[in-house]
Amino acid sequence: METTIACIIARTNSTRLERKVLKKIQNKHMIEHIIERVKLCSYVDKIYLCTSSHEDDEVLLEIADRNGICSYAGSEESVIDRMLDVAKIENASNLIRITGDNIFTDSVYIDIMIENHKKKMVDYTRTEHLPIGVTAEIISTKALIDCISKMDSSFSQYLMLYMFQPVNYKCLVIVPPEMQQKPKWSLTVDTELDWERTRSIFGNTNGFLCYHDIIEAGNKLDDDMIMVKVQENIKWPGGVLLSIDAMMHEMRKRTEQSLKIQIDLDYYNEVLNEQQSRFQNNS
């Protein structure tokens, strides 16, 4: 039987926005909002908060315990080593990589990705054309073991660039409905401006903040608050800098080389309705 484990990757050592995963909104830490979202997924067998063994990160182990999920404290530098340690503990077939600064990680797309990842028996699954900070990645443990054997583990923060390689691995890309496509938006949290944007999107909402709500709130924001800064460069392994345009061109090329599934709004809404019901029952 295939086992799929969600790994929420988080530490407290952020510098541009100090201890950002512990910042609170609606009386919950940012990391707790992510945990709450992942709990709604039907196809996730177990959730781990994967942090480091550094003493400063012990608070995250406490948060995991309070929220009824598992935790693992491992390598301070290698995200991949932490994930593979969890895979060994759980004998996991597939791992979900969820970044701790992505408060708007979409649980609906996680379920859609897992379902199709299993059906198509692929090594790596992602969703393209969504804002930065909304989607996760599904990786087969076998492929991840192969990947780390071929790369410098000190580059583990660039895991996506090594796994999303259709020439080396069987990659699947989920393509969302056109009305959901916002590839030039950024919803990740890394700076004070990002946190201001996050507070604006949450507004006074106390219920289930779904992706439809996020798009509606985002459309009301000024471009300088939500759009990816095109003048910024993206750091790649080895200190190589790429422009946003060059990065997007490379991602489009890899997408074209991958197996693709275009989903429609009915499919998305069906999964969303199931998760909303689960949220209401648990409230």
TORKE-982052 format. One record per residue (C-alpha): residue in one letter; x, y, z. Coordinates in steps of 0.5 Angstrom, whole numbers, plus 500, padded with zeros to 3 digits. Layout:
% residues N
aXYZ/...
This chain:
% residues 283
m500500500/e503507498/t504512504/t504519503/i507524508/a507531508/c513535510/i512542513/i519545512/a521550517/r526553522/t526560526/n532562523/s530567518/t533574518/r529579513/l523577517/e525575524/r522568526/k517569521/v514562522/l512564529/k508571527/k501571529/i495572525/q488571527/n491568534/k495563530/h502562528/m503562521/i506555521/e499553525/h495556519/i499551514/i498545519/e491547519/r490547511/v494541510/k490537515/l484538510/c487534505/s484527504/y490523501/v495525506/d497519511/k501523516/i503530517/y510532520/l513538522/c521538519/t525542523/s533542525/s536540531/h538547533/e535549540/d532555537/d527550533/e525546539/v519551539/l517548533/l517541536/e512544541/i507547536/a507540532/d505537539/r500542541/n497541534/g496534534/i502532528/c508529528/s515532528/y522531526/a528535528/g534533524/s540536519/e540544520/e543545513/s540539509/v532539508/i533533503/d536529509/r530531514/m525529509/l529522507/d529521515/v522522515/a521517509/k525512513/i521512519/e514512516/n516507510/a513513505/s512512498/n511519497/l513525500/i510532500/r515538500/i511544504/t515550505/g514554512/d513561509/n507559505/i502561509/f497560503/t499553501/d493550497/s490544500/v486543494/y491542490/i495538494/d490533494/i489534486/m497533486/i497527490/e491523486/n494524480/h501523482/k499516484/k494515478/k500516473/m505513477/v510519476/d516521480/y515528481/t509533481/r507540481/t502545479/e504551475/h501558473/l499559481/p502565485/i509563488/g507561495/v501557494/t503550491/a507544494/e511539491/i510531491/i516527490/s517519490/t522517495/k525513490/a526518486/l529523492/i534518494/d536518487/c536525486/i540526493/s546521490/k547526484/m547533487/d551537493/s547536499/s549543501/f544545495/s538542498/q534549498/y534548491/l531541491/m525543486/l531545480/y534538481/m527534481/f523538476/q528535471/p523531465/v530529462/n531525468/y525524472/k518522470/c515529472/l507531472/v505538471/i498540474/v495546470/p489550473/p483553470/e485560467/m481564472/q486561477/q492562474/k496568477/p504566475/k506573476/w503574484/s507572490/l504570496/t510567500/v512571506/d519573507/t519581508/e515586512/l511588506/d510580505/w507580512/e503587511/r500583504/t498577508/r494581513/s491585508/i488578505/f486575511/g482582513/n477580518/t476573515/n475568521/g473562517/f475557511/l480562507/c480558500/y484560494/h478563491/d478568497/i485569496/i484571489/e479576490/a483579496/g489580492/n485583486/k484589490/l491590492/d496595489/d501591484/d507593488/m504589494/i503583490/m506582483/v513579483/k519584482/v521583475/q528587477/e530582482/n534576480/i533569483/k539565485/w541558483/p546553485/g553555485/g551562485/v548563478/l543569478/l537569473/s532574472/i525573473/d524572466/a529567465/m527563471/m520563468/h522561461/e526555464/m520553468/r516553461/k521549458/r521544463/t513544463/e513543456/q517537457/s513534462/l506530462/k501535463/i494535466/q489541465/i484541470/d477544470/l474548475/d468543477/y474538479/y477544483/n470546486/e469538488/v475537492/l474544495/n467543497/e469536501/q475540504/q470545506/s465540509/r471537513/f473544516/q466546518/n465539522/n472540525/s470547527/
